[in-house]
Amino acid sequence: MSFLAKTAIILSCLVFAGASCTGGRANTAVEQTPKPPENKPAPKPAPPPTLAEILDKKNTETSGPLGKVDFGNFTYPSPRGWQDIDSKEAELVNGSRHLTEEKVGLSLVAVKYGDATGDGEDEAFVILRVDTGGSAAPHIVYVFTEKAGEPEIIWYFRTGDRADGGLKRVFAEDGELVVELFGQDRYIFNQMETLKIIEDEPQLCCPTDFTRSIYKRTPSGFELSGDRLTFSLAKPSSPPEANLGDKKLEAEKSGKRK
């Protein structure tokens, strides 16, 4: 091979980046460097079982006037036991009120709608979480109606913590308010949930029962109507037990009399 021919081959190899010359011929195959895997965002974890029904999309819209109210920027009365030293009201800004040494922390969790008074118009059920600074997660539920174009609170109550009397669901049915709390025979009495009954001590993460109770509108708010029904989450097919706390209390009294 002449000197000029060899020089032409060498120049050809230099022109094609990554090419190699074997036996006087150019190999233009280039090795591909594998691309690193894309960093995809991790899927959001499912809400804990005690919050699943509060955070679902059911009953979160209404065509009524309350659907236009910004409950994330609103001032609420504080229930007994959660009031600040200097104020009985709490203002939410952009859905929250920061916890401090002087103030109770609050966060907007959800707003549900339904006719709880039987007048054909939707009420709003505003659910706030009390930020305690620890793992406890009690809630406050505010029931609003519309009056002269403005939202008006007609009742509010505080629930327990997760499986210990925590809020499972609040909704309207047949013109009445239905409240479901985790635990046996838990219901709202005087703005707070009842104390736990005998042997009702589930793990906070994992409720085994819940209580459904119905409330009718009264001039001063709402009052309990009918039986309190305890349902088993461990045995969903089991029929509910009515007024379970009364039965256990009577059984305890009978045992002491014997």
C-alpha positions as CSV (number, residue, x, y, z in Angstrom):
1,M,0.0,0.0,0.0
2,S,1.4,3.4,-1.0
3,F,2.2,6.0,1.6
4,L,-0.6,8.2,0.3
5,A,-3.2,5.4,0.7
6,K,-2.2,4.7,4.3
7,T,-2.4,8.4,5.1
8,A,-5.9,8.6,3.7
9,I,-7.1,5.6,5.9
10,I,-5.6,7.2,9.1
11,L,-7.3,10.5,8.4
12,S,-10.6,8.7,7.8
13,C,-10.4,7.1,11.2
14,L,-9.7,10.4,12.9
15,V,-12.7,12.1,11.2
16,F,-15.3,9.5,12.6
17,A,-15.2,9.9,16.4
18,G,-15.0,6.6,18.1
19,A,-14.1,4.7,14.9
20,S,-11.4,2.0,15.0
21,C,-9.3,0.7,12.1
22,T,-8.7,-3.0,11.7
23,G,-7.0,-4.4,8.7
24,G,-7.0,-1.1,7.0
25,R,-10.8,-0.6,7.2
26,A,-12.8,1.8,9.4
27,N,-15.2,0.4,12.0
28,T,-17.7,3.1,12.6
29,A,-19.8,1.3,15.3
30,V,-19.9,3.4,18.4
31,E,-20.6,1.9,21.9
32,Q,-23.7,3.4,23.5
33,T,-23.4,4.4,27.2
34,P,-26.5,3.3,29.1
35,K,-28.6,6.1,30.4
36,P,-29.1,6.2,34.2
37,P,-32.7,5.4,35.3
38,E,-35.0,8.3,35.6
39,N,-35.7,9.4,39.2
40,K,-39.5,9.0,39.2
41,P,-41.3,10.4,42.3
42,A,-42.4,7.8,44.8
43,P,-46.1,7.1,44.8
44,K,-48.0,8.9,47.6
45,P,-48.8,6.6,50.5
46,A,-52.5,5.8,51.0
47,P,-54.1,7.7,53.9
48,P,-54.3,5.9,57.2
49,P,-57.5,3.9,57.6
50,T,-58.8,6.3,60.2
51,L,-58.7,9.2,57.6
52,A,-59.7,7.4,54.4
53,E,-63.4,8.5,54.4
54,I,-62.7,12.0,55.6
55,L,-60.3,12.6,52.7
56,D,-62.3,10.9,49.9
57,K,-64.1,13.0,47.3
58,K,-67.6,12.0,48.3
59,N,-69.9,14.9,49.1
60,T,-67.2,17.5,48.6
61,E,-69.2,19.7,46.1
62,T,-72.4,21.6,46.2
63,S,-74.3,24.0,44.0
64,G,-75.5,25.9,47.1
65,P,-74.1,29.2,48.3
66,L,-71.9,27.6,50.9
67,G,-69.8,26.0,48.1
68,K,-68.3,29.5,47.4
69,V,-67.1,30.1,51.0
70,D,-63.4,29.9,51.6
71,F,-63.3,28.0,54.8
72,G,-59.5,27.9,54.7
73,N,-59.5,31.6,55.5
74,F,-62.1,31.8,58.2
75,T,-62.5,32.5,62.0
76,Y,-63.9,29.7,64.1
77,P,-65.0,29.4,67.8
78,S,-62.9,27.1,69.8
79,P,-64.6,24.3,71.7
80,R,-64.4,24.0,75.4
81,G,-61.0,22.6,76.5
82,W,-59.2,23.9,73.4
83,Q,-59.5,27.6,73.9
84,D,-56.6,30.0,74.1
85,I,-56.0,31.9,77.3
86,D,-56.7,35.3,75.5
87,S,-59.3,34.3,72.9
88,K,-62.3,32.0,72.3
89,E,-61.8,32.2,68.5
90,A,-59.2,30.8,66.1
91,E,-58.4,32.3,62.7
92,L,-57.2,30.1,59.9
93,V,-55.0,31.6,57.2
94,N,-54.5,29.6,54.0
95,G,-55.9,26.5,55.8
96,S,-53.9,26.5,59.0
97,R,-53.2,28.2,62.3
98,H,-49.7,27.5,63.6
99,L,-49.3,25.8,67.0
100,T,-47.5,28.1,69.5
101,E,-47.1,28.1,73.3
102,E,-50.0,30.5,73.5
103,K,-52.2,29.2,70.7
104,V,-53.8,25.9,69.7
105,G,-52.8,24.7,66.2
106,L,-55.5,23.9,63.7
107,S,-55.5,22.7,60.1
108,L,-58.3,22.4,57.5
109,V,-58.8,18.8,56.6
110,A,-61.9,18.6,54.5
111,V,-65.3,20.3,53.8
112,K,-68.3,18.0,53.1
113,Y,-71.9,19.1,52.1
114,G,-75.4,17.7,52.6
115,D,-78.8,18.7,53.8
116,A,-78.7,18.0,57.6
117,T,-81.7,20.2,58.5
118,G,-84.4,18.9,56.1
119,D,-84.9,22.3,54.4
120,G,-83.7,21.1,51.0
121,E,-80.5,23.2,51.2
122,D,-77.0,21.8,51.8
123,E,-75.2,22.5,55.0
124,A,-71.4,22.5,55.1
125,F,-69.4,20.2,57.5
126,V,-66.0,21.7,58.0
127,I,-63.5,19.3,59.5
128,L,-60.4,20.8,61.3
129,R,-57.6,18.8,62.8
130,V,-56.2,19.9,66.2
131,D,-52.4,20.1,66.0
132,T,-51.2,19.0,69.4
133,G,-47.4,18.9,68.7
134,G,-47.5,15.1,69.1
135,S,-49.1,12.1,67.3
136,A,-52.6,12.7,68.6
137,A,-55.1,13.8,65.9
138,P,-58.4,14.9,67.3
139,H,-60.8,16.8,65.0
140,I,-63.4,19.5,65.3
141,V,-66.4,19.5,63.1
142,Y,-68.3,22.8,62.4
143,V,-71.8,22.6,60.8
144,F,-72.7,25.7,58.8
145,T,-76.0,26.8,57.2
146,E,-76.6,29.7,55.0
147,K,-78.4,32.7,56.4
148,A,-79.0,36.0,54.5
149,G,-76.3,35.1,52.1
150,E,-73.7,34.4,54.9
151,P,-72.4,31.2,56.5
152,E,-73.7,30.7,60.0
153,I,-72.5,28.1,62.5
154,I,-75.4,26.1,63.9
155,W,-73.3,23.4,65.8
156,Y,-69.8,22.2,66.4
157,F,-68.2,19.4,68.3
158,R,-64.8,17.8,69.1
159,T,-64.0,14.2,68.5
160,G,-61.4,11.8,70.0
161,D,-58.1,10.6,68.6
162,R,-58.0,8.1,65.8
163,A,-59.4,4.7,67.0
164,D,-60.1,6.2,70.4
165,G,-63.3,8.0,69.4
166,G,-61.8,9.7,66.3
167,L,-63.9,10.9,63.4
168,K,-64.7,8.2,60.8
169,R,-67.3,10.1,58.7
170,V,-69.9,12.9,58.9
171,F,-72.7,13.2,56.4
172,A,-76.3,14.1,55.9
173,E,-79.1,11.5,55.4
174,D,-82.9,12.1,55.2
175,G,-82.5,15.6,56.4
176,E,-80.5,14.6,59.5
177,L,-76.9,14.6,60.6
178,V,-75.1,11.3,60.8
179,V,-71.8,11.1,62.7
180,E,-69.6,8.0,62.8
181,L,-66.8,7.7,65.4
182,F,-64.3,4.9,65.9
183,G,-64.9,2.9,69.0
184,Q,-67.7,1.2,70.9
185,D,-70.8,3.3,71.6
186,R,-69.0,6.6,70.9
187,Y,-71.3,9.5,70.3
188,I,-71.3,13.3,70.7
189,F,-72.5,14.6,74.0
190,N,-72.2,18.3,75.1
191,Q,-69.8,19.2,72.2
192,M,-67.4,16.3,73.0
193,E,-67.3,12.6,72.3
194,T,-68.2,10.2,75.1
195,L,-65.6,8.5,77.3
196,K,-64.6,5.0,76.3
197,I,-66.7,2.2,77.7
198,I,-65.5,-1.0,79.4
199,E,-62.9,-3.0,77.5
200,D,-62.9,-0.6,74.5
201,E,-59.1,-0.2,74.2
202,P,-58.0,-0.8,70.6
203,Q,-54.6,0.3,69.2
204,L,-54.9,3.9,68.0
205,C,-53.7,2.9,64.5
206,C,-56.2,0.1,64.0
207,P,-59.9,0.6,65.0
208,T,-61.9,-2.6,65.5
209,D,-65.4,-0.9,65.9
210,F,-67.2,2.3,65.0
211,T,-70.4,3.9,66.2
212,R,-73.1,5.5,64.0
213,S,-75.4,8.0,65.7
214,I,-78.0,10.4,64.3
215,Y,-78.7,14.0,65.3
216,K,-81.8,16.1,64.6
217,R,-81.8,19.9,64.3
218,T,-83.0,21.8,67.3
219,P,-83.2,25.6,68.0
220,S,-79.9,25.3,70.0
221,G,-78.0,23.0,67.7
222,F,-78.5,19.2,67.3
223,E,-79.6,16.5,69.6
224,L,-79.1,12.7,69.6
225,S,-82.0,10.8,68.0
226,G,-82.6,7.1,68.2
227,D,-80.2,4.3,69.0
228,R,-76.4,4.4,68.9
229,L,-75.3,1.6,66.7
230,T,-71.9,-0.1,67.2
231,F,-70.6,-1.9,64.1
232,S,-67.6,-4.3,64.0
233,L,-64.9,-3.6,61.5
234,A,-63.3,-7.0,62.2
235,K,-66.6,-8.7,61.3
236,P,-68.4,-6.5,58.8
237,S,-71.2,-9.0,58.3
238,S,-72.2,-8.9,62.0
239,P,-75.3,-7.0,62.9
240,P,-74.7,-3.8,64.9
241,E,-75.3,-3.6,68.6
242,A,-77.5,-0.8,69.9
243,N,-76.5,1.3,72.9
244,L,-73.7,-1.1,73.8
245,G,-72.4,1.1,76.6
246,D,-75.7,1.0,78.4
247,K,-75.7,-2.8,78.2
248,K,-72.2,-3.2,79.5
249,L,-72.9,-0.7,82.4
250,E,-76.0,-2.7,83.3
251,A,-74.1,-5.9,83.2
252,E,-71.4,-4.5,85.5
253,K,-74.0,-3.3,88.0
254,S,-75.7,-6.7,88.0
255,G,-72.4,-8.4,88.7
256,K,-71.8,-6.1,91.6
257,R,-75.3,-6.8,93.1
258,K,-74.8,-10.5,93.1
